[in-house]
Amino acid sequence: MRTIFTAVALAAALAVSAAAQSQTYKIGQDGVKAPVIIKEVKPQYTESAKARGVQGSVEVLAIVKSDGTVADDVRVTKSLDPELDEQAIIATKQWRFRPGTKDGKPVDVEVNIELTFTLR
């Protein structure tokens, strides 16, 4: 009986620990510090968008994980053009950061990123 109780208690503790690690914070929330970009990848301008003269910015919402990478679920919050929106997502996923922190420890942080497309 004691072994079963110990196993259940351990499983519950691991579940709580995993849930705490997967929490995503907002910058400034409970002293959360923003991630700092260390590698920025510029989005590609598609030939079609160039030919149509599309210019402007795409805004995306991304999660910078505690290891400094960007989570796969990048979402467009301000669209410019479907092709350029996709290029913004592709580029953002390649960015690298010094992770955001809470109490001096790396945590997952939600960030808004604006990517600008300008013809020259």
C-alpha positions in Angstrom: 0.0 0.0 0.0 2.8 2.4 0.9 4.5 1.7 -2.5 1.3 2.6 -4.4 0.9 5.8 -2.4 4.5 6.8 -3.1 4.2 6.1 -6.8 1.0 8.2 -7.0 2.6 11.1 -5.0 5.6 11.0 -7.3 3.5 11.0 -10.4 1.5 14.0 -9.1 4.7 15.9 -8.2 6.1 15.3 -11.7 2.9 16.4 -13.3 2.9 19.7 -11.3 6.6 20.2 -12.2 6.0 19.7 -15.9 3.0 22.1 -15.8 5.1 24.8 -14.1 7.9 24.4 -16.7 5.5 24.7 -19.6 4.0 28.0 -18.4 4.3 30.9 -20.8 4.9 34.4 -19.3 4.3 37.9 -20.6 7.0 40.5 -20.4 6.8 42.4 -17.1 4.4 39.8 -15.5 5.7 39.0 -12.0 9.1 40.5 -12.8 9.6 38.6 -16.1 12.4 40.1 -18.2 12.3 40.2 -22.0 14.3 37.8 -24.2 17.2 39.5 -26.0 17.7 38.7 -29.7 21.0 37.3 -30.6 20.3 36.0 -34.2 17.8 37.7 -36.5 16.9 36.2 -39.9 15.3 38.6 -42.4 12.2 37.4 -44.2 12.5 36.7 -47.9 10.6 39.0 -50.2 8.7 36.9 -52.7 9.0 37.8 -56.4 5.2 37.9 -56.6 4.9 40.4 -53.8 7.7 42.5 -55.3 5.9 42.5 -58.7 2.7 43.6 -57.0 4.6 46.4 -55.0 3.5 45.0 -51.6 5.1 46.9 -48.8 4.4 47.2 -45.1 4.8 45.1 -42.0 3.7 41.8 -40.6 3.2 41.4 -36.9 3.5 38.0 -35.3 3.0 36.5 -31.8 5.7 34.0 -30.8 6.8 32.1 -27.8 10.5 32.4 -27.0 11.3 29.1 -25.2 13.6 28.9 -22.2 16.3 27.6 -24.4 16.2 30.7 -26.6 14.5 29.1 -29.6 11.1 30.1 -31.0 8.2 27.7 -30.6 6.6 26.3 -33.8 3.2 27.9 -33.2 4.1 31.4 -34.5 0.8 33.3 -35.3 0.3 36.3 -37.5 -1.6 39.1 -35.6 -1.4 41.7 -38.3 -1.4 40.5 -41.9 0.1 42.2 -44.9 -0.1 39.6 -47.7 -0.5 35.8 -47.4 2.9 35.1 -49.1 4.8 37.6 -46.9 2.9 36.5 -43.8 4.3 33.0 -44.4 7.8 34.4 -45.0 7.6 36.3 -41.8 6.7 33.1 -39.9 9.5 31.1 -41.6 12.1 33.8 -40.7 10.8 34.2 -37.1 11.2 30.5 -36.4 14.9 30.9 -37.2 15.5 33.7 -34.7 17.5 32.9 -31.6 17.4 34.7 -28.2 19.0 35.0 -24.9 15.9 33.7 -23.0 13.6 35.8 -20.9 13.9 35.2 -17.2 11.8 35.1 -14.1 13.6 35.2 -10.8 16.9 34.8 -12.7 15.8 31.6 -14.3 15.0 31.1 -18.1 11.3 30.8 -18.8 9.1 30.7 -21.9 8.0 34.2 -22.8 5.4 35.5 -25.3 6.7 38.2 -27.6 5.3 40.4 -30.4 7.6 40.8 -33.4 7.1 43.2 -36.3 8.8 42.3 -39.6 9.0 45.0 -42.3 9.0 44.6 -46.0 10.2 47.6 -47.9 11.0 47.8 -51.7 14.2 49.7 -52.6 
